[in-house]
């Protein structure tokens, strides 16, 4: 094992730390998550509504940054020498924008039990998969290392406890649960071994969220009738919100958002 990885592993072990990957080439297609939980018992299925729409990017998206994995031979082997880039901008047909976290920001007047099924968060091909995902407070996240190399998951929430979990062995699994919703909603994940590995988790206290597909589409079903503020978040383009009213049994498909490529900030 490379001396750098040994040093990082020792640091993580002594400090309850973390690390990350090496498997197969990522697809650049976001893993979608239209609904993480079944509708709560307080939602009448006879009146439940659906909000759907599309996130569009206006303008030319910046090129995704190339990733150089030469420091870890396992990562090079996993990607078979193919060109690998970051997943910041996943743009599909009609300039649809993938990897956008869409969620109900306000308007819900009930509590919702956490689902017991786990969200699977994998380290494969020296990438976090999925790159963007949502999870409900109290819902388990199963963290998996599918790579034959040292990995770690270092999450930096503001309200929940920070965690940094090392997984030096292929096939290792650990479970983590967020206990409170986050004021900024989205929690960054990073790897302290492979600096290019990053991901984002939207942490909310209800099941009404989705992650856009590669074509920018999303759907949030099983909503009680009402008026809501729906928000859309992208890692480089920020947040947008709009007010949406749905009647009983209504399927509203025009909850569309447009982000401008020129508005990009940061890396």
Buried (B, 14 or more C-beta within 10 A) or exposed (E): EBEEBEEBBEBBEEEEBBBBBBBBBBEBBBBBBBBBBEBBEEBEEEBBBBBBBBBBBEEEBEEBEEBEBEEBEBBBBBBEEEEBBBBBBBBBEEBBBBBBBBBBBEBBEEEBBBBEEBBBBBBBBBBBBBBBBBBBBBBBBBBBBBBBBBBBBBBEBEEBEEBBBBBBEBEBEBEBBBEBBBEEBBBBBBBBBBEBBBBBBBBBBBBBBBBBBBBBBBBBBBBBBBEBEBBBBBBBBEBBBBEBEBEEEBEBEEBBBBBEBEEBEEE
